[in-house]
Amino acid sequence: MAPAPNLVPSSRASAMAALGMLLSYDFWRMAVLWTLALICSHFHLLLTACFPCILHWHHRSRFYPRCRFSSAPDSIIKRPVCVVTGASSGLGAAAARALAFQGYHVILVGRCLQLLQKTIGEIKQQDNDASLSVFEVDLSSFSSIKKFESGIKQWLLDSNLHPSIQLLINNAGILATSCRVTSDGYDQMMQTNFIGAFVLTNLLLPLLKFSPVPSKIVNVTSFTHRCISNTDLNEGTLGAKIFDCLPTSGSYPSARTYELSKFCLLLFSYELHRQLHLVDPSLNISVMCGRNPNYAGDSSNHL
Ligand SMILES: NC(=O)c1ccc[n+]([C@@H]2O[C@H](COP(=O)([O-])OP(=O)(O)OC[C@H]3O[C@@H](n4cnc5c(N)ncnc54)[C@H](OP(=O)(O)O)[C@@H]3O)[C@@H](O)[C@H]2O)c1
């Protein structure tokens, strides 16, 4: 009879790892600070729901109502096109489903074709007429995003749709627990959550601007940006912080890197919107943030 495997060292190692996690700075940062940030976000939502005047005072800029597309035969846009990144699961898949039901042609973007096809199958089960297509894109790779740009341009030309995009949802995101460096030399979480969305948006901007009806960019941020407390943030310090995510030694600052990536995405959203309207105030393109985790379910308010 083969001797029973000695489980003691591995269970002891697992117990030590669990204890190490409980005692880690990241764990307590997520448990305490993120909970406070979430409560703060919900309090803000409640306040603006009860007193809408606060919302108008807070956002004094132009209000961008949701654009409903007409399917009239003479309409230029027969079917609006929407790109959803990270559409193979979670909020991205839910947003893709909700938009497909509303008549969009949804382009599902993700790293794994099989998972994307599975999502398509699930949507088709509920609505066989849903208009969907998939593209395999790794947002933590510049070359993959560039390949997607040329792929989608060609795809639009080959389709019978208007060669423009009406909605881009930068949803893909990860919460990594260890540091991985991408082939472009960045921290993988920072490149997926922020740099990839930045590059993709800039490459797809001409297609969004070319839309004959108002177009929209939705960046899925997070309540955790509230945990970024350094008030001395400028272009230089922020750039340095992005590179600081790559630790030379010691443990990986997982929680802080996630918060920083979402904070950068939030700043990018505000700045892009400001710059677009500074150049051309009549431009019919808006940039907004989806901070509420149920943005996909309540798409009528957010998209
Ligand atoms: N869930 C929440 O409570 C919550 C709260 C606030 C904000 N958010 C944000 O909401 C977004 C979606 O969250 P979720 O909970 O739905 O997460 P999820 O279920 O893990 O989905 C993340 C998606 O991103 C994709 N993805 C990851 N890395 C990618 C890469 N390099 N290139 C392309 N796609 C990539 C994943 O696809 P593959 O792995 O198959 O490639 C997956 O489809 C994230 O940005 C997250 O930060 C979530």
The ligand as an SDF file (V2000), in Angstrom:
LIG
                    3D

 48 52  0  0  0  0  0  0  0  0999 V2000
  -17.6770   44.1040   -9.4290 N   0  0  0  0  0  0  0  0  0  0  0  0
  -17.6970   45.2330   -8.7100 C   0  0  0  0  0  0  0  0  0  0  0  0
  -18.2560   45.3140   -7.6220 O   0  0  0  0  0  0  0  0  0  0  0  0
  -17.0390   46.4600   -9.2610 C   0  0  0  0  0  0  0  0  0  0  0  0
  -17.0990   47.6610   -8.5490 C   0  0  0  0  0  0  0  0  0  0  0  0
  -16.5000   48.7980   -9.0740 C   0  0  0  0  0  0  0  0  0  0  0  0
  -15.8620   48.7320  -10.2960 C   0  0  0  0  0  0  0  0  0  0  0  0
  -15.7830   47.5400  -10.9570 N   0  0  0  0  0  0  0  0  0  0  0  0
  -15.0940   47.5170  -12.2570 C   0  0  0  0  0  0  0  0  0  0  0  0
  -16.0080   47.0040  -13.1980 O   0  0  0  0  0  0  0  0  0  0  0  0
  -15.3050   46.3350  -14.2370 C   0  0  0  0  0  0  0  0  0  0  0  0
  -15.8500   44.9270  -14.4360 C   0  0  0  0  0  0  0  0  0  0  0  0
  -15.7860   44.2470  -13.2110 O   0  0  0  0  0  0  0  0  0  0  0  0
  -16.3730   42.7680  -13.0230 P   0  0  0  0  0  0  0  0  0  0  0  0
  -16.6650   42.6290  -11.5760 O   0  0  0  0  0  0  0  0  0  0  0  0
  -17.4550   42.5370  -13.9980 O   0  0  0  0  0  0  0  0  0  0  0  0
  -15.0770   41.8940  -13.3470 O   0  0  0  0  0  0  0  0  0  0  0  0
  -14.9180   40.4920  -14.1180 P   0  0  0  0  0  0  0  0  0  0  0  0
  -16.1510   39.6850  -14.0140 O   0  0  0  0  0  0  0  0  0  0  0  0
  -13.6500   39.9130  -13.6020 O   0  0  0  0  0  0  0  0  0  0  0  0
  -14.7280   40.9310  -15.6200 O   0  0  0  0  0  0  0  0  0  0  0  0
  -13.5690   41.5450  -16.0510 C   0  0  0  0  0  0  0  0  0  0  0  0
  -13.5070   41.4320  -17.5350 C   0  0  0  0  0  0  0  0  0  0  0  0
  -12.3150   42.0800  -17.9760 O   0  0  0  0  0  0  0  0  0  0  0  0
  -11.6820   41.2310  -18.9250 C   0  0  0  0  0  0  0  0  0  0  0  0
  -10.2450   41.4420  -18.9620 N   0  0  0  0  0  0  0  0  0  0  0  0
   -9.3550   41.3140  -17.9500 C   0  0  0  0  0  0  0  0  0  0  0  0
   -8.1310   41.5830  -18.3920 N   0  0  0  0  0  0  0  0  0  0  0  0
   -8.2340   41.8920  -19.7130 C   0  0  0  0  0  0  0  0  0  0  0  0
   -7.3140   42.2470  -20.7150 C   0  0  0  0  0  0  0  0  0  0  0  0
   -5.9920   42.3520  -20.4760 N   0  0  0  0  0  0  0  0  0  0  0  0
   -7.7710   42.4840  -21.9570 N   0  0  0  0  0  0  0  0  0  0  0  0
   -9.0870   42.3740  -22.2380 C   0  0  0  0  0  0  0  0  0  0  0  0
  -10.0090   42.0380  -21.3320 N   0  0  0  0  0  0  0  0  0  0  0  0
   -9.5960   41.8030  -20.0740 C   0  0  0  0  0  0  0  0  0  0  0  0
  -12.0300   39.8350  -18.4540 C   0  0  0  0  0  0  0  0  0  0  0  0
  -11.9950   38.9530  -19.5590 O   0  0  0  0  0  0  0  0  0  0  0  0
  -10.9720   37.7260  -19.6940 P   0  0  0  0  0  0  0  0  0  0  0  0
  -10.3310   37.5130  -18.3430 O   0  0  0  0  0  0  0  0  0  0  0  0
  -11.8100   36.6140  -20.1660 O   0  0  0  0  0  0  0  0  0  0  0  0
  -10.0330   38.1990  -20.7280 O   0  0  0  0  0  0  0  0  0  0  0  0
  -13.4660   39.9910  -18.0080 C   0  0  0  0  0  0  0  0  0  0  0  0
  -14.3560   39.8530  -19.0770 O   0  0  0  0  0  0  0  0  0  0  0  0
  -13.8340   46.3520  -13.8430 C   0  0  0  0  0  0  0  0  0  0  0  0
  -13.1940   47.3930  -14.5010 O   0  0  0  0  0  0  0  0  0  0  0  0
  -13.8830   46.6130  -12.3350 C   0  0  0  0  0  0  0  0  0  0  0  0
  -12.7090   47.2340  -11.8970 O   0  0  0  0  0  0  0  0  0  0  0  0
  -16.3610   46.4150  -10.4800 C   0  0  0  0  0  0  0  0  0  0  0  0
  1  2  1  0
  2  3  2  0
  2  4  1  0
  4  5  1  0
  4 48  2  0
  5  6  2  0
  6  7  1  0
  7  8  2  0
  8  9  1  0
  8 48  1  0
  9 10  1  0
  9 46  1  0
 10 11  1  0
 11 12  1  0
 11 44  1  0
 12 13  1  0
 13 14  1  0
 14 15  2  0
 14 16  1  0
 14 17  1  0
 17 18  1  0
 18 19  2  0
 18 20  1  0
 18 21  1  0
 21 22  1  0
 22 23  1  0
 23 24  1  0
 23 42  1  0
 24 25  1  0
 25 26  1  0
 25 36  1  0
 26 27  1  0
 26 35  1  0
 27 28  2  0
 28 29  1  0
 29 30  1  0
 29 35  2  0
 30 31  1  0
 30 32  2  0
 32 33  1  0
 33 34  2  0
 34 35  1  0
 36 37  1  0
 36 42  1  0
 37 38  1  0
 38 39  2  0
 38 40  1  0
 38 41  1  0
 42 43  1  0
 44 45  1  0
 44 46  1  0
 46 47  1  0
M  CHG  2   8   1  16  -1
M  END
$$$$
